[in-house]
Amino acid sequence: MFINCTSNQSQFLRQLIFLAKFSVWNTIPLIIFCLKIKTSLFLQMTREHLDPTDRRIAKMLSGNAQLSVNQLAEKLSLSPPTVRSRLRALVEKSALKIVGLLNLSERPELISAIVGINANAQGRMDELSQKIAALPFVSSVSIVTGRYDLIVEVVVAGDVHDLYRFTSELLPRVADAGVIRGSESFVVMKSHNKWVPLTKGCWEDEGPDANEHPAKSSGSTDQ
């Protein structure tokens, strides 16, 4: 079918097509932002909330993770078997984790960095974040709103060589070409009350006779 358009009609059609393209490309960032918010709200709604007793247990262990079951039971006016059962349930469903943390400001041999990542995961952002979380030197990965899609916390030992290896070698290999569009690293110069876990890849070459570094149970407050 052949349509004969006048010059004015052709110009109008060109303008209409331009406006349509402009509208679509300018609404894409807003659509992506709304999808992130919707996903975040959905995850919050589907997660099970802790009851008051579990929250009190978590709060006490956040202040002192070395409290025994009997001490917790006494403070909560509960039986030790009840506290033990609740602790086991919290740990098994990954709601609570009791680990040793290191005081970053007291460990000059450790370097902490925050890496912001822009990614085009095409609906598989959670899968991508899990892959990144399994990499050496990574302590946490978060899907966020804002200028980045992912925020990764990294802890390396010694110097920035391992940080460079993470951003230039390990990170690009975790997904197909074009999925990770760029990253920006922020090295922590000074911190207060920042306790970090020892990540996979740190101090792994040290034998059993290596000097032990003082650690602190998770949740303890800085003195």
MARDRENVO-409588 format. One record per residue (C-alpha): residue in one letter; residue number from 1; x, y, z. Coordinates in pm, whole numbers. Layout:
MARDRENVO-409588
<site><r>A</r><k>NUM</k><X>X</X><Y>Y</Y><Z>Z</Z></site>
...
***
This chain:
MARDRENVO-409588
<site><r>M</r><k>1</k><X>0</X><Y>0</Y><Z>0</Z></site>
<site><r>F</r><k>2</k><X>147</X><Y>338</Y><Z>-99</Z></site>
<site><r>I</r><k>3</k><X>69</X><Y>653</Y><Z>98</Z></site>
<site><r>N</r><k>4</k><X>136</X><Y>988</Y><Z>-61</Z></site>
<site><r>C</r><k>5</k><X>216</X><Y>1245</Y><Z>208</Z></site>
<site><r>T</r><k>6</k><X>261</X><Y>1615</Y><Z>162</Z></site>
<site><r>S</r><k>7</k><X>576</X><Y>1783</Y><Z>299</Z></site>
<site><r>N</r><k>8</k><X>381</X><Y>1915</Y><Z>600</Z></site>
<site><r>Q</r><k>9</k><X>246</X><Y>1568</Y><Z>675</Z></site>
<site><r>S</r><k>10</k><X>594</X><Y>1417</Y><Z>648</Z></site>
<site><r>Q</r><k>11</k><X>735</X><Y>1677</Y><Z>882</Z></site>
<site><r>F</r><k>12</k><X>455</X><Y>1611</Y><Z>1128</Z></site>
<site><r>L</r><k>13</k><X>520</X><Y>1236</Y><Z>1118</Z></site>
<site><r>R</r><k>14</k><X>893</X><Y>1290</Y><Z>1177</Z></site>
<site><r>Q</r><k>15</k><X>819</X><Y>1512</Y><Z>1476</Z></site>
<site><r>L</r><k>16</k><X>571</X><Y>1257</Y><Z>1612</Z></site>
<site><r>I</r><k>17</k><X>826</X><Y>975</Y><Z>1585</Z></site>
<site><r>F</r><k>18</k><X>1093</X><Y>1191</Y><Z>1753</Z></site>
<site><r>L</r><k>19</k><X>861</X><Y>1277</Y><Z>2042</Z></site>
<site><r>A</r><k>20</k><X>767</X><Y>910</Y><Z>2087</Z></site>
<site><r>K</r><k>21</k><X>1133</X><Y>807</Y><Z>2102</Z></site>
<site><r>F</r><k>22</k><X>1218</X><Y>1094</Y><Z>2337</Z></site>
<site><r>S</r><k>23</k><X>929</X><Y>1002</Y><Z>2567</Z></site>
<site><r>V</r><k>24</k><X>1023</X><Y>633</Y><Z>2582</Z></site>
<site><r>W</r><k>25</k><X>1393</X><Y>685</Y><Z>2649</Z></site>
<site><r>N</r><k>26</k><X>1327</X><Y>943</Y><Z>2918</Z></site>
<site><r>T</r><k>27</k><X>1076</X><Y>727</Y><Z>3102</Z></site>
<site><r>I</r><k>28</k><X>1301</X><Y>417</Y><Z>3112</Z></site>
<site><r>P</r><k>29</k><X>1507</X><Y>540</Y><Z>3415</Z></site>
<site><r>L</r><k>30</k><X>1182</X><Y>617</Y><Z>3601</Z></site>
<site><r>I</r><k>31</k><X>1042</X><Y>272</Y><Z>3517</Z></site>
<site><r>I</r><k>32</k><X>1363</X><Y>104</Y><Z>3639</Z></site>
<site><r>F</r><k>33</k><X>1355</X><Y>307</Y><Z>3961</Z></site>
<site><r>C</r><k>34</k><X>991</X><Y>211</Y><Z>4025</Z></site>
<site><r>L</r><k>35</k><X>1068</X><Y>-157</Y><Z>3962</Z></site>
<site><r>K</r><k>36</k><X>1351</X><Y>-143</Y><Z>4218</Z></site>
<site><r>I</r><k>37</k><X>1122</X><Y>13</Y><Z>4478</Z></site>
<site><r>K</r><k>38</k><X>845</X><Y>-239</Y><Z>4405</Z></site>
<site><r>T</r><k>39</k><X>1088</X><Y>-532</Y><Z>4436</Z></site>
<site><r>S</r><k>40</k><X>1227</X><Y>-398</Y><Z>4762</Z></site>
<site><r>L</r><k>41</k><X>880</X><Y>-351</Y><Z>4911</Z></site>
<site><r>F</r><k>42</k><X>775</X><Y>-700</Y><Z>4798</Z></site>
<site><r>L</r><k>43</k><X>1079</X><Y>-858</Y><Z>4964</Z></site>
<site><r>Q</r><k>44</k><X>1009</X><Y>-667</Y><Z>5286</Z></site>
<site><r>M</r><k>45</k><X>650</X><Y>-789</Y><Z>5288</Z></site>
<site><r>T</r><k>46</k><X>742</X><Y>-1154</Y><Z>5223</Z></site>
<site><r>R</r><k>47</k><X>1014</X><Y>-1171</Y><Z>5489</Z></site>
<site><r>E</r><k>48</k><X>901</X><Y>-1303</Y><Z>5824</Z></site>
<site><r>H</r><k>49</k><X>923</X><Y>-1049</Y><Z>6105</Z></site>
<site><r>L</r><k>50</k><X>1082</X><Y>-1149</Y><Z>6436</Z></site>
<site><r>D</r><k>51</k><X>852</X><Y>-1165</Y><Z>6735</Z></site>
<site><r>P</r><k>52</k><X>929</X><Y>-957</Y><Z>7049</Z></site>
<site><r>T</r><k>53</k><X>1120</X><Y>-1239</Y><Z>7221</Z></site>
<site><r>D</r><k>54</k><X>1342</X><Y>-1306</Y><Z>6919</Z></site>
<site><r>R</r><k>55</k><X>1407</X><Y>-934</Y><Z>6888</Z></site>
<site><r>R</r><k>56</k><X>1515</X><Y>-918</Y><Z>7253</Z></site>
<site><r>I</r><k>57</k><X>1751</X><Y>-1213</Y><Z>7201</Z></site>
<site><r>A</r><k>58</k><X>1901</X><Y>-1047</Y><Z>6894</Z></site>
<site><r>K</r><k>59</k><X>1933</X><Y>-715</Y><Z>7078</Z></site>
<site><r>M</r><k>60</k><X>2117</X><Y>-873</Y><Z>7371</Z></site>
<site><r>L</r><k>61</k><X>2354</X><Y>-1064</Y><Z>7145</Z></site>
<site><r>S</r><k>62</k><X>2418</X><Y>-745</Y><Z>6949</Z></site>
<site><r>G</r><k>63</k><X>2545</X><Y>-590</Y><Z>7272</Z></site>
<site><r>N</r><k>64</k><X>2742</X><Y>-897</Y><Z>7384</Z></site>
<site><r>A</r><k>65</k><X>2759</X><Y>-1204</Y><Z>7161</Z></site>
<site><r>Q</r><k>66</k><X>2940</X><Y>-1400</Y><Z>7433</Z></site>
<site><r>L</r><k>67</k><X>2630</X><Y>-1431</Y><Z>7650</Z></site>
<site><r>S</r><k>68</k><X>2556</X><Y>-1795</Y><Z>7722</Z></site>
<site><r>V</r><k>69</k><X>2216</X><Y>-1957</Y><Z>7683</Z></site>
<site><r>N</r><k>70</k><X>2174</X><Y>-1963</Y><Z>8060</Z></site>
<site><r>Q</r><k>71</k><X>2259</X><Y>-1594</Y><Z>8089</Z></site>
<site><r>L</r><k>72</k><X>2013</X><Y>-1507</Y><Z>7814</Z></site>
<site><r>A</r><k>73</k><X>1746</X><Y>-1721</Y><Z>7975</Z></site>
<site><r>E</r><k>74</k><X>1794</X><Y>-1545</Y><Z>8309</Z></site>
<site><r>K</r><k>75</k><X>1774</X><Y>-1198</Y><Z>8155</Z></site>
<site><r>L</r><k>76</k><X>1466</X><Y>-1292</Y><Z>7952</Z></site>
<site><r>S</r><k>77</k><X>1296</X><Y>-1486</Y><Z>8232</Z></site>
<site><r>L</r><k>78</k><X>1271</X><Y>-1790</Y><Z>8005</Z></site>
<site><r>S</r><k>79</k><X>1388</X><Y>-2148</Y><Z>8037</Z></site>
<site><r>P</r><k>80</k><X>1727</X><Y>-2237</Y><Z>7883</Z></site>
<site><r>P</r><k>81</k><X>1568</X><Y>-2496</Y><Z>7647</Z></site>
<site><r>T</r><k>82</k><X>1333</X><Y>-2229</Y><Z>7511</Z></site>
<site><r>V</r><k>83</k><X>1618</X><Y>-1987</Y><Z>7446</Z></site>
<site><r>R</r><k>84</k><X>1831</X><Y>-2261</Y><Z>7291</Z></site>
<site><r>S</r><k>85</k><X>1545</X><Y>-2361</Y><Z>7060</Z></site>
<site><r>R</r><k>86</k><X>1484</X><Y>-2003</Y><Z>6954</Z></site>
<site><r>L</r><k>87</k><X>1853</X><Y>-1943</Y><Z>6888</Z></site>
<site><r>R</r><k>88</k><X>1875</X><Y>-2257</Y><Z>6677</Z></site>
<site><r>A</r><k>89</k><X>1570</X><Y>-2150</Y><Z>6475</Z></site>
<site><r>L</r><k>90</k><X>1710</X><Y>-1800</Y><Z>6419</Z></site>
<site><r>V</r><k>91</k><X>2041</X><Y>-1938</Y><Z>6295</Z></site>
<site><r>E</r><k>92</k><X>1885</X><Y>-2208</Y><Z>6076</Z></site>
<site><r>K</r><k>93</k><X>1663</X><Y>-1960</Y><Z>5890</Z></site>
<site><r>S</r><k>94</k><X>1958</X><Y>-1718</Y><Z>5846</Z></site>
<site><r>A</r><k>95</k><X>1795</X><Y>-1451</Y><Z>6061</Z></site>
<site><r>L</r><k>96</k><X>2091</X><Y>-1441</Y><Z>6301</Z></site>
<site><r>K</r><k>97</k><X>2463</X><Y>-1507</Y><Z>6265</Z></site>
<site><r>I</r><k>98</k><X>2718</X><Y>-1500</Y><Z>6544</Z></site>
<site><r>V</r><k>99</k><X>3070</X><Y>-1437</Y><Z>6409</Z></site>
<site><r>G</r><k>100</k><X>3397</X><Y>-1270</Y><Z>6499</Z></site>
<site><r>L</r><k>101</k><X>3446</X><Y>-919</Y><Z>6362</Z></site>
<site><r>L</r><k>102</k><X>3763</X><Y>-711</Y><Z>6335</Z></site>
<site><r>N</r><k>103</k><X>3792</X><Y>-346</Y><Z>6427</Z></site>
<site><r>L</r><k>104</k><X>3895</X><Y>-187</Y><Z>6096</Z></site>
<site><r>S</r><k>105</k><X>4047</X><Y>121</Y><Z>6259</Z></site>
<site><r>E</r><k>106</k><X>4279</X><Y>-99</Y><Z>6468</Z></site>
<site><r>R</r><k>107</k><X>4391</X><Y>-321</Y><Z>6181</Z></site>
<site><r>P</r><k>108</k><X>4623</X><Y>-123</Y><Z>5950</Z></site>
<site><r>E</r><k>109</k><X>4687</X><Y>-433</Y><Z>5739</Z></site>
<site><r>L</r><k>110</k><X>4322</X><Y>-443</Y><Z>5631</Z></site>
<site><r>I</r><k>111</k><X>4172</X><Y>-219</Y><Z>5362</Z></site>
<site><r>S</r><k>112</k><X>3797</X><Y>-174</Y><Z>5326</Z></site>
<site><r>A</r><k>113</k><X>3636</X><Y>-38</Y><Z>5011</Z></site>
<site><r>I</r><k>114</k><X>3286</X><Y>26</Y><Z>4881</Z></site>
<site><r>V</r><k>115</k><X>3233</X><Y>-53</Y><Z>4513</Z></site>
<site><r>G</r><k>116</k><X>2935</X><Y>94</Y><Z>4327</Z></site>
<site><r>I</r><k>117</k><X>2834</X><Y>-110</Y><Z>4022</Z></site>
<site><r>N</r><k>118</k><X>2615</X><Y>-22</Y><Z>3725</Z></site>
<site><r>A</r><k>119</k><X>2471</X><Y>-338</Y><Z>3574</Z></site>
<site><r>N</r><k>120</k><X>2235</X><Y>-440</Y><Z>3298</Z></site>
<site><r>A</r><k>121</k><X>2120</X><Y>-771</Y><Z>3442</Z></site>
<site><r>Q</r><k>122</k><X>1790</X><Y>-782</Y><Z>3246</Z></site>
<site><r>G</r><k>123</k><X>1576</X><Y>-897</Y><Z>3536</Z></site>
<site><r>R</r><k>124</k><X>1845</X><Y>-1118</Y><Z>3690</Z></site>
<site><r>M</r><k>125</k><X>1995</X><Y>-868</Y><Z>3933</Z></site>
<site><r>D</r><k>126</k><X>1949</X><Y>-1098</Y><Z>4232</Z></site>
<site><r>E</r><k>127</k><X>2131</X><Y>-1380</Y><Z>4054</Z></site>
<site><r>L</r><k>128</k><X>2413</X><Y>-1141</Y><Z>3964</Z></site>
<site><r>S</r><k>129</k><X>2440</X><Y>-1016</Y><Z>4322</Z></site>
<site><r>Q</r><k>130</k><X>2468</X><Y>-1373</Y><Z>4453</Z></site>
<site><r>K</r><k>131</k><X>2752</X><Y>-1446</Y><Z>4210</Z></site>
<site><r>I</r><k>132</k><X>2937</X><Y>-1134</Y><Z>4321</Z></site>
<site><r>A</r><k>133</k><X>2880</X><Y>-1222</Y><Z>4687</Z></site>
<site><r>A</r><k>134</k><X>3062</X><Y>-1552</Y><Z>4629</Z></site>
<site><r>L</r><k>135</k><X>3377</X><Y>-1378</Y><Z>4502</Z></site>
<site><r>P</r><k>136</k><X>3690</X><Y>-1348</Y><Z>4719</Z></site>
<site><r>F</r><k>137</k><X>3723</X><Y>-1035</Y><Z>4938</Z></site>
<site><r>V</r><k>138</k><X>3347</X><Y>-959</Y><Z>4931</Z></site>
<site><r>S</r><k>139</k><X>3177</X><Y>-907</Y><Z>5268</Z></site>
<site><r>S</r><k>140</k><X>2835</X><Y>-801</Y><Z>5138</Z></site>
<site><r>V</r><k>141</k><X>2637</X><Y>-712</Y><Z>4825</Z></site>
<site><r>S</r><k>142</k><X>2326</X><Y>-492</Y><Z>4822</Z></site>
<site><r>I</r><k>143</k><X>2078</X><Y>-408</Y><Z>4545</Z></site>
<site><r>V</r><k>144</k><X>2008</X><Y>-38</Y><Z>4588</Z></site>
<site><r>T</r><k>145</k><X>1826</X><Y>261</Y><Z>4444</Z></site>
<site><r>G</r><k>146</k><X>2015</X><Y>566</Y><Z>4321</Z></site>
<site><r>R</r><k>147</k><X>2302</X><Y>611</Y><Z>4078</Z></site>
<site><r>Y</r><k>148</k><X>2427</X><Y>253</Y><Z>4119</Z></site>
<site><r>D</r><k>149</k><X>2247</X><Y>-80</Y><Z>4089</Z></site>
<site><r>L</r><k>150</k><X>2468</X><Y>-267</Y><Z>4336</Z></site>
<site><r>I</r><k>151</k><X>2682</X><Y>-166</Y><Z>4633</Z></site>
<site><r>V</r><k>152</k><X>2958</X><Y>-413</Y><Z>4723</Z></site>
<site><r>E</r><k>153</k><X>3164</X><Y>-400</Y><Z>5042</Z></site>
<site><r>V</r><k>154</k><X>3514</X><Y>-541</Y><Z>5001</Z></site>
<site><r>V</r><k>155</k><X>3787</X><Y>-617</Y><Z>5255</Z></site>
<site><r>V</r><k>156</k><X>4142</X><Y>-692</Y><Z>5139</Z></site>
<site><r>A</r><k>157</k><X>4467</X><Y>-745</Y><Z>5329</Z></site>
<site><r>G</r><k>158</k><X>4806</X><Y>-585</Y><Z>5270</Z></site>
<site><r>D</r><k>159</k><X>4769</X><Y>-329</Y><Z>4993</Z></site>
<site><r>V</r><k>160</k><X>4534</X><Y>-227</Y><Z>4713</Z></site>
<site><r>H</r><k>161</k><X>4665</X><Y>-495</Y><Z>4476</Z></site>
<site><r>D</r><k>162</k><X>4380</X><Y>-733</Y><Z>4567</Z></site>
<site><r>L</r><k>163</k><X>4127</X><Y>-451</Y><Z>4532</Z></site>
<site><r>Y</r><k>164</k><X>4259</X><Y>-382</Y><Z>4183</Z></site>
<site><r>R</r><k>165</k><X>4241</X><Y>-756</Y><Z>4105</Z></site>
<site><r>F</r><k>166</k><X>3881</X><Y>-765</Y><Z>4227</Z></site>
<site><r>T</r><k>167</k><X>3764</X><Y>-470</Y><Z>4013</Z></site>
<site><r>S</r><k>168</k><X>3968</X><Y>-544</Y><Z>3701</Z></site>
<site><r>E</r><k>169</k><X>3977</X><Y>-926</Y><Z>3692</Z></site>
<site><r>L</r><k>170</k><X>3730</X><Y>-1102</Y><Z>3922</Z></site>
<site><r>L</r><k>171</k><X>3431</X><Y>-870</Y><Z>3880</Z></site>
<site><r>P</r><k>172</k><X>3426</X><Y>-857</Y><Z>3496</Z></site>
<site><r>R</r><k>173</k><X>3439</X><Y>-1237</Y><Z>3476</Z></site>
<site><r>V</r><k>174</k><X>3133</X><Y>-1293</Y><Z>3694</Z></site>
<site><r>A</r><k>175</k><X>2889</X><Y>-1221</Y><Z>3408</Z></site>
<site><r>D</r><k>176</k><X>2870</X><Y>-1201</Y><Z>3031</Z></site>
<site><r>A</r><k>177</k><X>3023</X><Y>-905</Y><Z>2852</Z></site>
<site><r>G</r><k>178</k><X>2806</X><Y>-594</Y><Z>2877</Z></site>
<site><r>V</r><k>179</k><X>2619</X><Y>-700</Y><Z>3193</Z></site>
<site><r>I</r><k>180</k><X>2848</X><Y>-501</Y><Z>3423</Z></site>
<site><r>R</r><k>181</k><X>2863</X><Y>-162</Y><Z>3256</Z></site>
<site><r>G</r><k>182</k><X>3097</X><Y>8</Y><Z>3502</Z></site>
<site><r>S</r><k>183</k><X>3211</X><Y>39</Y><Z>3862</Z></site>
<site><r>E</r><k>184</k><X>3351</X><Y>300</Y><Z>4099</Z></site>
<site><r>S</r><k>185</k><X>3557</X><Y>223</Y><Z>4408</Z></site>
<site><r>F</r><k>186</k><X>3564</X><Y>420</Y><Z>4734</Z></site>
<site><r>V</r><k>187</k><X>3849</X><Y>323</Y><Z>4967</Z></site>
<site><r>V</r><k>188</k><X>3773</X><Y>380</Y><Z>5336</Z></site>
<site><r>M</r><k>189</k><X>4038</X><Y>622</Y><Z>5463</Z></site>
<site><r>K</r><k>190</k><X>3920</X><Y>640</Y><Z>5824</Z></site>
<site><r>S</r><k>191</k><X>3631</X><Y>482</Y><Z>6008</Z></site>
<site><r>H</r><k>192</k><X>3460</X><Y>480</Y><Z>6346</Z></site>
<site><r>N</r><k>193</k><X>3279</X><Y>183</Y><Z>6496</Z></site>
<site><r>K</r><k>194</k><X>3324</X><Y>-19</Y><Z>6176</Z></site>
<site><r>W</r><k>195</k><X>3366</X><Y>-389</Y><Z>6249</Z></site>
<site><r>V</r><k>196</k><X>3421</X><Y>-614</Y><Z>5949</Z></site>
<site><r>P</r><k>197</k><X>3427</X><Y>-990</Y><Z>5889</Z></site>
<site><r>L</r><k>198</k><X>3743</X><Y>-1148</Y><Z>5755</Z></site>
<site><r>T</r><k>199</k><X>3656</X><Y>-1219</Y><Z>5394</Z></site>
<site><r>K</r><k>200</k><X>3753</X><Y>-1517</Y><Z>5182</Z></site>
<site><r>G</r><k>201</k><X>4099</X><Y>-1448</Y><Z>5045</Z></site>
<site><r>C</r><k>202</k><X>4235</X><Y>-1258</Y><Z>5347</Z></site>
<site><r>W</r><k>203</k><X>4516</X><Y>-1420</Y><Z>5547</Z></site>
<site><r>E</r><k>204</k><X>4447</X><Y>-1758</Y><Z>5389</Z></site>
<site><r>D</r><k>205</k><X>4818</X><Y>-1818</Y><Z>5320</Z></site>
<site><r>E</r><k>206</k><X>4907</X><Y>-1795</Y><Z>5689</Z></site>
<site><r>G</r><k>207</k><X>4983</X><Y>-2116</Y><Z>5876</Z></site>
<site><r>P</r><k>208</k><X>4869</X><Y>-2222</Y><Z>6222</Z></site>
<site><r>D</r><k>209</k><X>5170</X><Y>-2049</Y><Z>6381</Z></site>
<site><r>A</r><k>210</k><X>5083</X><Y>-1709</Y><Z>6237</Z></site>
<site><r>N</r><k>211</k><X>5017</X><Y>-1427</Y><Z>6479</Z></site>
<site><r>E</r><k>212</k><X>4657</X><Y>-1412</Y><Z>6587</Z></site>
<site><r>H</r><k>213</k><X>4477</X><Y>-1084</Y><Z>6542</Z></site>
<site><r>P</r><k>214</k><X>4232</X><Y>-979</Y><Z>6812</Z></site>
<site><r>A</r><k>215</k><X>3875</X><Y>-1012</Y><Z>6697</Z></site>
<site><r>K</r><k>216</k><X>3543</X><Y>-924</Y><Z>6844</Z></site>
<site><r>S</r><k>217</k><X>3213</X><Y>-1107</Y><Z>6840</Z></site>
<site><r>S</r><k>218</k><X>2952</X><Y>-962</Y><Z>6611</Z></site>
<site><r>G</r><k>219</k><X>2729</X><Y>-697</Y><Z>6749</Z></site>
<site><r>S</r><k>220</k><X>2959</X><Y>-578</Y><Z>7030</Z></site>
<site><r>T</r><k>221</k><X>2985</X><Y>-206</Y><Z>7070</Z></site>
<site><r>D</r><k>222</k><X>3308</X><Y>-8</Y><Z>7040</Z></site>
<site><r>Q</r><k>223</k><X>3465</X><Y>89</Y><Z>7368</Z></site>
***
